[in-house]
Amino acid sequence: MIGTLPAAEARTTVLAEAPQASTSSVVDSAEVLSAQEEQELDQAIGTFNARTGLNISVMYVKTFDGYSGTQWAEQIVKQKGNNAAVLAVAVQDESFGIAAGQSWQSSWFPSLEQAAKSELSSRNFGGAGMAFVQQAQQLAEGGASSNSGASNSGGSGGGSGLLWLGLGGAAVVGVGGAAKVMSSKKKKIDTQAALQRGRELPGNQADELRNQPIDVLQTLADEELVSTDESIRKGKEELDIAVAEFGAERTRSFRRAMNTSTTTLQRAFRWKQQLSQGEVSPAERRTLLVQIIGECRKADEALDKQAADFAALRNLLINADARLRDLTKRSVELQARKQEAARVLEQLKNKYDSAVLASLEDNIPLATSALEQADTLIDEGRKAITQAAGQQGGAVDAIRAAEDALNQSEKQLQAIEHADTNLQVARQQLPALVQEVEEELQEAAALRQQAQEQATPVKWDDFQQAIDQAEAALSHHKAHPQDPLGTWTMLSEADAVLDEQLDALRLSNTDQSRLLQLAQQQFAAADAAIQGAAGFIQARGRVVGPEARARLAEAERSRAQAQQALRDNARAAVGLARQARVQADEAQQLANEDMRRYQNRNNRGGGGGDFITGMVLGQLLGGGHGGFGGGFGGGGGFGGGGFSGGGSFGGGGGFSGGGNF
């Protein structure tokens, strides 16, 4: 018979189709193990099983399909027998379950659970299985405080539970040592991989680091503090050079970024000092480390952008003379093209009605004006580069403005050069383009409504400008049906801008939907953890001390903050919900420790120690009604070498449990 956890872990859910046991010791249908990990874990389990007569199975699945982890593991153990123990992990659910048959010591459960969960919390799946096997080995090596359910007598500790050690204990110790080495190497590799992934995340995605191990966050935070401090020191030197070369006005954005980054770094150092003084809880420590990483990265990214802009300015100034020669050459070429374009326009007037060519009427004058402006700016640039060093910044403005003027002139000429072809295309494809833009405007309205309903963060000004541009082009089409060329040009430009905005909004809506779904999953996990810890504490009354209760209060506060943040910042809400779950798990662990300390104080030794504790707790917490039904013993009598009903605090009879990681 499989033992059960205390009443707080009881389940009344109607089960779906039962999970199926496997003859393999390691099942990895979730595909989270490497071939080497699976082989090493299988070998360690095989050696343990052969030496002890017990049977461990480790199973990784994608989901428990509506079961709790405890229920899922219990079903497997029922199929495999009383000597079986199962660690089951649902990767997508982020939950796990542990169960064992009557031949396993129920007092082993807390340490086996902690061994697996400590690795699962950092998503080290292979390490979790190895830690589970390793802990079972250590427990078996050290003996049990009471007889297992497989013992042939009801006497106190020792006896047949340790017989196998006399036959092959040395071999198991060797396997245990190897397992430790393999697990240590695997953890080191996983840590390095987590660090590398963490280093690649941009500042605005730092919240995704919240679930990383605390040592990874600590390393990343220290790296970012040093990096940002160095960036600011170098940035100040570059800013001084930029101001000297280009003046305060052209470098205003650089100075603004520098000031913002300096303020951010000072704030991050204050957080670092707060961490160093040890004035924060584990959950608060995690939050502060993530904030340090995110804020420092944002500061670095802002400085890098300004440094890149400054480098482009310097490069332009260094090559100013060559750039001005290129611009002069281009201006001469456009002058020649302008004369040819004027001839082409006259030919078009003989071929088409004047109304059809209305959009080209001013192109030659506009091109001429832009060319004259470009020539003036080129002359100004040549004068600027003859000035003394530090006074040549005007050359940069002149070169960029001349480039814009030449681009505008070329655009006007190209419209005439390609007018005949564009007119034919416009007449053929204009109806389809009109329909496309109208449909895109309808989609834009639907996407806007979705975004507003789920509070998707959007730059609405840019989006609205694209809508206005498309609507203006459609209005021109209706008002000037005789101008297909002008309409085609306007609609083509508007369609390109609108496509870009729709693509961005689709992606933003998808990301927001995913975040909201993830938030609900994290809310459910946090609620389950909070309810579980609260029920555990309530059922055990004064046995649970203030530390666990304080941590539970922190979890409830984080959960409330997550709900408040959901509307405006779903990403932050996800992080807060995860934090609430971690805090609730910590509260549960602290409460478990209080419970174990209480149990140890009342343990009188021998095989009946856990039984006596269960009886005492039953009388204390069950209202003193006597018997064994109101406490944690789980029911049944004392016979056959163990509790027939099991129970987490019984002297044998198996165990089960689980939760989130």
C-alpha positions in Angstrom: 0.0 0.0 0.0 1.2 3.5 -0.8 1.3 5.9 2.1 -0.2 9.4 1.9 0.9 12.9 2.8 -0.8 14.8 5.6 -4.4 16.1 5.2 -3.2 19.3 3.5 -1.9 17.2 0.6 -5.1 15.1 0.2 -6.7 15.0 -3.3 -10.3 14.5 -4.3 -9.9 15.0 -8.0 -11.5 12.5 -10.3 -8.7 10.8 -12.2 -8.4 10.5 -15.9 -6.8 7.5 -17.6 -4.1 6.1 -15.3 -0.4 6.7 -16.1 1.3 3.6 -17.4 4.4 2.1 -15.8 7.4 1.2 -17.9 10.0 -1.6 -17.5 12.7 1.0 -18.0 14.2 2.6 -15.0 14.5 5.9 -16.8 11.7 7.3 -19.0 12.3 10.5 -20.9 9.3 11.2 -23.1 9.9 14.9 -22.5 13.3 14.6 -24.1 15.1 16.7 -21.5 18.1 14.3 -21.0 21.2 13.9 -23.1 22.1 10.3 -24.1 24.9 10.4 -21.6 22.7 11.7 -18.8 20.2 9.0 -19.4 22.8 6.3 -19.5 24.5 7.5 -16.3 21.2 7.7 -14.5 20.1 4.3 -15.6 23.4 2.8 -14.5 23.2 4.4 -11.0 19.6 3.2 -10.6 20.5 -0.3 -11.7 23.3 -0.6 -9.2 21.1 0.7 -6.4 18.2 -1.6 -7.3 20.5 -4.6 -7.5 22.1 -4.0 -4.1 19.0 -3.0 -2.1 16.2 -5.1 -3.5 14.3 -1.8 -3.9 13.3 -0.3 -7.2 13.7 3.3 -8.3 12.1 4.7 -11.5 12.7 8.3 -12.8 10.2 9.5 -15.4 10.2 12.8 -17.3 7.0 13.6 -19.2 5.6 16.8 -20.8 2.5 17.0 -18.6 0.6 15.0 -16.0 -2.7 15.5 -18.0 -4.8 16.8 -15.2 -3.3 14.7 -12.4 -1.3 16.2 -9.6 2.3 15.0 -9.4 1.4 13.0 -6.3 -1.5 11.2 -8.0 0.6 10.5 -11.1 3.5 9.0 -9.2 1.1 7.0 -6.9 -0.5 5.3 -10.0 2.9 4.2 -11.2 3.9 2.8 -7.8 0.6 0.8 -7.6 1.5 -0.9 -10.9 5.1 -1.5 -10.0 4.7 -2.9 -6.5 5.6 -2.3 -2.8 9.4 -2.1 -3.4 9.0 0.7 -6.0 9.7 4.4 -5.7 9.0 6.9 -8.4 10.2 10.4 -9.2 7.9 11.8 -11.9 8.6 15.2 -13.5 6.2 17.1 -15.8 8.3 19.6 -17.6 5.6 21.8 -19.2 3.6 21.8 -15.9 6.7 22.6 -13.9 5.5 20.1 -11.3 6.8 16.8 -9.9 5.6 13.9 -7.8 7.2 11.4 -5.6 5.7 8.1 -4.3 7.0 4.9 -2.8 5.6 1.6 -1.8 5.4 0.0 1.6 9.0 -1.3 1.5 10.3 2.2 1.7 10.8 4.2 5.0 8.3 7.0 5.1 10.8 9.1 7.1 13.0 9.2 4.0 10.5 11.4 2.1 11.5 14.9 3.2 15.2 14.5 2.3 14.4 12.7 -1.0 11.9 15.5 -1.9 14.5 18.2 -1.1 17.2 16.5 -3.1 15.1 16.4 -6.2 13.5 19.8 -5.8 16.8 21.6 -5.2 17.9 20.6 -8.8 14.5 21.0 -10.4 14.3 24.6 -9.2 17.1 25.4 -11.6 15.6 23.1 -14.2 18.6 20.7 -13.9 16.4 17.7 -14.8 19.3 15.2 -15.1 20.7 16.4 -11.8 17.4 16.0 -10.1 17.2 12.3 -11.0 20.8 11.7 -10.0 20.3 13.6 -6.7 17.2 11.5 -5.9 19.1 8.3 -6.4 22.2 9.6 -4.6 20.0 10.6 -1.6 18.4 7.2 -1.5 21.8 5.6 -1.4 22.9 7.8 1.4 19.7 7.0 3.4 20.2 3.3 2.8 23.8 3.5 3.8 23.0 5.3 7.0 20.2 2.9 8.0 16.6 3.8 8.9 15.3 5.1 12.2 12.6 2.5 12.0 12.0 -0.8 10.2 10.8 -0.7 6.6 7.5 -2.3 5.7 9.5 -5.2 4.2 11.0 -6.2 7.6 10.0 -9.5 9.0 9.7 -8.2 12.5 8.1 -5.3 14.2 11.1 -4.5 16.3 13.1 -1.3 16.5 15.6 0.1 14.0 18.4 -1.8 12.3 17.7 -5.4 11.2 17.0 -6.5 7.7 16.8 -3.0 6.4 20.6 -2.9 6.5 21.4 -6.5 5.4 22.3 -5.5 1.9 25.0 -3.2 3.1 26.8 -6.1 4.6 26.8 -7.8 1.2 27.6 -4.9 -1.2 27.8 -1.6 0.7 31.2 -0.8 -0.7 30.0 -1.0 -4.3 27.1 1.3 -3.5 29.4 3.8 -1.9 31.4 3.7 -5.1 28.4 4.4 -7.2 27.3 7.2 -4.8 30.7 8.8 -5.2 30.6 8.5 -9.0 27.1 10.0 -9.0 28.3 12.9 -6.9 31.1 13.6 -9.4 28.7 13.3 -12.4 26.1 15.5 -10.8 28.7 18.1 -9.9 30.1 18.1 -13.5 26.6 18.4 -15.0 25.7 21.2 -12.6 28.8 23.1 -13.6 28.0 22.7 -17.3 24.4 23.8 -16.7 25.6 26.8 -14.7 27.9 27.9 -17.5 25.1 27.5 -20.1 22.7 29.5 -17.9 25.3 32.3 -17.6 25.8 32.4 -21.3 22.1 32.6 -22.0 21.8 35.3 -19.3 24.6 37.4 -20.9 22.8 37.4 -24.2 19.5 38.8 -23.0 18.8 42.5 -23.6 18.0 44.8 -20.7 14.3 44.9 -21.4 14.0 41.1 -21.1 15.9 40.8 -17.7 12.7 39.5 -16.0 13.2 36.3 -17.9 16.2 35.7 -15.6 14.0 35.6 -12.5 13.9 31.8 -12.4 17.7 31.3 -12.7 19.7 29.9 -9.8 20.7 32.6 -7.3 24.4 32.0 -7.9 23.9 32.7 -11.7 22.0 35.9 -10.9 24.8 37.0 -8.5 27.5 36.4 -11.1 25.6 38.3 -13.8 24.8 41.2 -11.5 28.5 41.6 -10.5 29.5 41.5 -14.2 27.0 44.1 -15.1 28.0 46.5 -12.4 31.6 46.3 -13.5 30.7 46.6 -17.2 28.4 49.6 -16.7 31.0 51.4 -14.4 33.7 50.9 -17.1 31.3 52.0 -19.9 30.5 55.3 -18.0 34.1 56.0 -17.3 35.0 55.6 -21.0 31.9 57.3 -22.1 32.8 60.5 -20.2 36.1 60.7 -22.1 34.3 60.2 -25.4 31.7 62.8 -24.5 34.4 65.4 -23.8 36.0 64.7 -27.2 32.5 64.8 -28.9 31.7 68.2 -27.3 35.1 69.6 -28.4 34.6 68.5 -32.0 30.8 69.0 -32.5 29.7 71.4 -29.8 27.3 71.0 -26.9 24.1 71.2 -29.1 25.0 68.2 -31.4 26.0 66.1 -28.4 23.1 66.8 -26.2 21.6 63.3 -26.5 25.0 61.8 -25.6 25.2 63.9 -22.4 21.5 63.0 -21.6 22.3 59.3 -21.9 25.4 59.7 -19.8 23.5 61.4 -17.0 20.8 58.8 -17.0 23.3 55.9 -17.0 25.2 57.5 -14.1 22.0 57.8 -12.1 21.1 54.2 -12.9 24.6 52.9 -11.8 24.3 54.8 -8.5 21.0 53.2 -7.8 22.4 49.7 -8.7 25.3 50.2 -6.3 22.8 51.1 -3.6 21.0 47.8 -4.3 24.3 46.0 -4.2 25.1 47.5 -0.8 21.6 46.5 0.5 22.4 42.9 -0.6 25.8 43.0 1.0 24.3 44.0 4.3 22.0 40.9 4.3 18.9 43.0 4.9 16.7 41.2 2.4 14.8 37.9 2.2 15.8 35.3 -0.4 12.9 36.4 -2.7 13.8 40.1 -2.3 17.4 39.2 -3.0 16.4 37.6 -6.3 14.3 40.6 -7.3 17.1 43.1 -6.6 19.7 41.0 -8.5 17.3 40.9 -11.6 16.8 44.7 -11.2 20.6 45.3 -11.1 21.1 43.2 -14.3 18.2 44.8 -16.2 19.0 48.4 -15.3 22.7 48.1 -15.9 22.1 46.6 -19.3 19.7 49.3 -20.3 22.3 51.9 -19.3 25.0 50.1 -21.3 22.7 49.8 -24.4 21.9 53.5 -24.3 25.6 54.4 -24.0 26.5 52.0 -26.8 24.0 53.6 -29.1 25.3 57.1 -28.4 28.9 55.9 -28.8 28.0 54.4 -32.2 26.3 57.6 -33.3 29.4 59.6 -32.2 31.7 57.2 -34.1 29.6 57.7 -37.2 29.9 61.5 -36.8 33.7 61.3 -36.4 33.9 59.0 -39.4 31.9 61.3 -41.5 34.1 64.3 -40.5 37.3 62.4 -41.1 36.1 61.5 -44.6 34.3 64.8 -45.2 36.5 65.9 -48.2 35.9 62.7 -50.1 32.2 62.7 -49.3 31.8 66.3 -50.6 33.5 65.3 -53.8 31.0 62.4 -54.2 28.1 64.7 -53.6 29.4 67.1 -56.2 29.7 64.3 -58.8 26.2 63.2 -58.0 24.8 66.7 -58.3 26.3 67.0 -61.8 24.7 63.6 -62.8 21.3 64.7 -61.6 21.5 67.9 -63.5 21.9 65.9 -66.7 19.1 63.6 -65.7 16.9 66.6 -65.1 17.2 67.7 -68.7 16.3 64.3 -70.0 13.4 64.0 -67.6 12.0 67.3 -68.9 12.1 65.9 -72.4 10.3 62.7 -71.3 7.6 64.7 -69.6 6.9 66.5 -72.8 6.5 63.2 -74.6 4.1 62.0 -71.9 1.9 65.0 -72.3 1.5 64.2 -76.0 0.4 60.6 -75.0 -1.8 61.1 -72.0 -4.5 63.5 -70.8 -3.2 66.3 -68.6 -5.3 65.1 -65.7 -3.5 61.7 -65.8 -0.2 63.5 -65.4 -1.3 65.9 -62.7 0.9 64.3 -60.1 4.0 65.0 -62.2 3.3 68.6 -63.1 5.6 70.1 -60.4 8.4 67.5 -60.5 10.9 69.4 -62.6 10.7 72.7 -60.6 10.9 70.7 -57.3 14.0 68.8 -58.6 15.6 72.0 -59.7 15.1 73.6 -56.3 16.5 70.6 -54.4 19.6 70.6 -56.6 20.2 74.3 -56.0 19.9 73.7 -52.3 22.3 70.8 -52.4 24.9 72.8 -54.3 24.7 75.5 -51.7 25.1 73.0 -48.8 28.1 71.4 -50.5 29.8 74.8 -50.7 29.1 75.4 -47.0 30.6 72.0 -46.2 33.8 72.8 -48.1 34.2 76.0 -46.1 33.6 74.2 -42.8 36.4 71.7 -43.3 38.9 74.5 -43.7 38.3 75.6 -40.2 40.6 74.8 -37.2 40.2 71.5 -35.4 37.2 71.5 -33.1 35.4 74.0 -35.4 34.6 71.7 -38.3 31.3 70.3 -36.9 29.3 72.3 -39.3 30.6 70.1 -42.2 28.6 67.2 -40.8 25.3 69.1 -40.9 26.0 70.4 -44.4 26.9 66.9 -45.8 23.8 65.3 -44.3 21.5 68.1 -45.5 23.0 68.0 -49.0 22.4 64.2 -49.2 18.8 64.7 -48.2 18.4 67.4 -50.9 19.9 65.2 -53.6 17.7 62.3 -52.6 14.6 64.5 -52.9 15.7 65.7 -56.3 16.3 62.1 -57.5 12.9 61.0 -56.3 11.2 63.7 -58.4 13.1 62.7 -61.5 12.5 59.0 -61.1 8.8 59.6 -61.0 9.0 61.1 -64.5 11.5 58.5 -65.8 9.2 55.6 -64.8 5.8 57.3 -65.3 4.9 55.4 -68.5 5.5 52.0 -66.9 3.9 53.0 -63.7 0.8 54.2 -65.5 0.3 50.9 -67.2 0.8 49.0 -63.9 -1.5 51.4 -62.0 -4.3 50.9 -64.4 -4.0 47.1 -64.2 -3.4 46.7 -60.5 -4.9 49.7 -58.8 -8.3 48.0 -58.0 -6.5 45.2 -56.3 -4.3 47.6 -54.3 -7.3 49.6 -53.3 -9.0 46.4 -52.0 -5.8 45.4 -50.2 -5.5 48.7 -48.3 -9.2 48.6 -47.4 -8.9 45.1 -46.0 -5.8 46.1 -44.1 -7.6 49.0 -42.5 -10.3 46.5 -41.4 -7.7 44.3 -39.9 -6.1 47.3 -38.2 -9.3 48.0 -36.4 -9.6 44.4 -35.2 -6.0 44.4 -34.0 -6.5 47.7 -32.3 -9.5 46.3 -30.4 -7.6 43.2 -29.4 -4.6 45.2 -28.2 -6.8 47.5 -26.1 -8.7 44.6 -24.6 -5.5 42.8 -23.5 -3.5 46.0 -22.8 -0.8 45.3 -25.4 1.9 48.0 -25.2 1.8 49.8 -28.6 3.2 53.1 -30.0 -0.2 54.3 -31.0 1.0 57.6 -32.5 3.0 55.7 -35.2 0.1 53.3 -35.8 -2.4 56.1 -36.2 -0.2 58.0 -38.6 -0.1 54.8 -40.8 -3.9 54.6 -40.6 -4.3 58.3 -41.5 -1.9 58.0 -44.5 -3.8 55.0 -45.9 -7.2 56.7 -45.5 -5.9 59.8 -47.2 -4.7 57.8 -50.1 -8.1 56.1 -50.5 -9.8 59.5 -50.3 -7.6 60.8 -53.1 -8.5 57.8 -55.2 -12.2 58.5 -54.7 -11.8 62.3 -55.3 -9.5 62.0 -58.3 -10.4 58.8 -60.3 -8.6 60.4 -63.4 -5.2 60.4 -61.5 -4.3 56.7 -61.4 -0.6 57.5 -61.2 -0.9 59.8 -58.2 -3.2 57.4 -56.5 -1.0 54.4 -57.2 2.0 56.2 -55.7 0.2 57.3 -52.6 -1.4 53.9 -52.0 1.9 52.1 -52.6 3.6 54.2 -50.0 0.7 54.0 -47.5 0.5 50.2 -48.0 4.2 49.8 -47.2 3.9 51.8 -44.0 0.7 50.2 -42.9 2.1 46.7 -43.5 5.0 47.5 -41.2 2.7 48.7 -38.5 0.3 45.7 -38.8 3.2 43.3 -38.6 4.5 44.9 -35.5 1.0 45.0 -33.9 0.3 41.3 -34.7 3.6 40.3 -33.1 2.9 42.5 -30.1 -0.6 41.1 -29.6 0.8 37.5 -29.9 3.5 38.3 -27.3 1.0 39.8 -25.0 -1.4 36.9 -25.4 1.4 34.5 -24.5 2.4 36.6 -21.5 -1.2 36.7 -20.3 -1.5 32.9 -20.7 1.8 32.5 -18.9 0.7 34.8 -16.2 -2.5 32.8 -15.6 -0.4 29.6 -15.4 2.0 31.3 -12.9 -1.0 32.6 -10.9 -2.4 29.1 -10.7 0.9 27.7 -9.5 1.3 30.5 -7.0 -2.2 30.1 -5.7 -1.7 26.3 -5.3 1.5 26.8 -3.5 0.1 29.5 -1.2 -3.0 27.5 -0.4 -1.0 24.4 0.3 1.4 26.2 2.6 -1.5 28.0 4.3 -3.4 24.8 4.8 -0.3 23.0 6.2 0.4 25.8 8.7 -3.2 26.1 9.7 -3.5 22.3 10.3 -0.4 22.3 12.5 -1.2 25.3 14.6 1.5 26.5 17.0 4.0 23.8 15.8 4.9 26.1 12.9 7.0 29.1 13.9 7.0 32.8 12.7 9.6 32.4 9.9 7.3 30.2 7.8 4.3 32.5 8.5 6.3 35.6 7.6 7.4 34.0 4.3 3.8 33.0 3.5 2.7 36.6 4.1 5.4 37.7 1.6 4.0 35.2 -0.9 0.5 36.6 -0.5 1.7 40.1 -0.9 3.7 39.3 -4.1 0.6 37.5 -5.4 -1.5 40.6 -4.8 1.1 42.8 -6.5 1.1 40.4 -9.5 -2.6 40.8 -9.9 -2.3 44.6 -9.8 0.5 44.6 -12.4 -1.3 42.4 -14.8 -3.2 45.1 -16.7 -0.3 47.5 -17.3 2.8 45.1 -17.3 2.1 41.5 -17.9 5.8 40.6 -17.9 6.2 42.1 -14.4 3.1 40.2 -13.3 4.6 36.9 -14.4 7.8 37.7 -12.5 5.8 38.6 -9.3 3.7 35.5 -9.6 6.8 33.4 -9.9 8.2 35.2 -6.9 5.0 34.4 -5.0 5.3 30.8 -5.8 9.0 30.7 -4.7 8.1 32.4 -1.4 5.2 30.0 -0.8 7.5 27.1 -1.4 10.0 28.6 1.0 7.2 28.9 3.6 6.3 25.3 3.1 9.9 24.2 3.5 10.3 26.3 6.7 7.0 24.8 8.0 8.3 21.3 7.2 11.5 22.0 9.1 9.4 23.1 12.1 7.4 20.0 11.8 10.5 17.8 11.7 12.0 19.5 14.7 8.8 18.9 16.6 8.8 15.3 15.5 12.5 14.9 16.6 11.8 16.3 20.0 9.1 13.8 20.5 10.8 10.9 18.9 11.6 8.1 21.5 13.7 6.1 19.1 13.3 2.6 17.6 10.7 1.5 15.0 7.8 3.1 16.9 9.2 6.6 17.1 7.4 8.0 14.1 4.2 6.2 15.2 4.3 7.8 18.6 4.9 11.2 17.0 1.9 10.7 14.8 -0.2 9.7 17.8 0.9 12.7 19.9 0.3 15.1 17.0 -3.1 13.5 16.3 -4.1 14.1 19.9 -2.6 17.6 19.9 -4.1 18.8 16.6 -7.1 16.6 16.4 -8.8 17.8 19.5 -7.6 15.0 21.9 -10.2 12.6 20.7 -7.8 9.6 21.0 -7.1 6.9 18.5 -5.1 7.4 15.3 -7.7 8.7 12.9 -7.5 12.5 13.6 -3.8 13.1 13.2 -1.1 12.3 10.7 -0.9 8.5 11.0 -3.2 8.0 8.1 -5.4 5.2 9.5 -4.9 1.4 10.0 -3.2 -0.4 12.8 0.3 -1.3 13.7 1.2 -4.8 12.3 3.3 -6.8 9.9 6.4 -4.6 10.3 5.0 -1.2 9.3 1.9 0.9 9.2 -0.7 -0.6 7.0 -1.9 2.9 6.2 1.5 4.5 5.9 1.5 8.3 6.5 4.3 10.7 6.1 5.1 10.4 9.8 4.6 6.7 10.2 7.4 4.2 10.8 7.1 2.7 7.3 4.5 1.9 4.7 5.8 4.2 2.0 5.1 7.8 1.2 4.0 10.2 -1.6 4.1 13.9 -2.3 5.1 16.5 -4.9 4.6 20.1 -5.9 5.9 22.8 -8.3 9.5 23.6 -9.0 
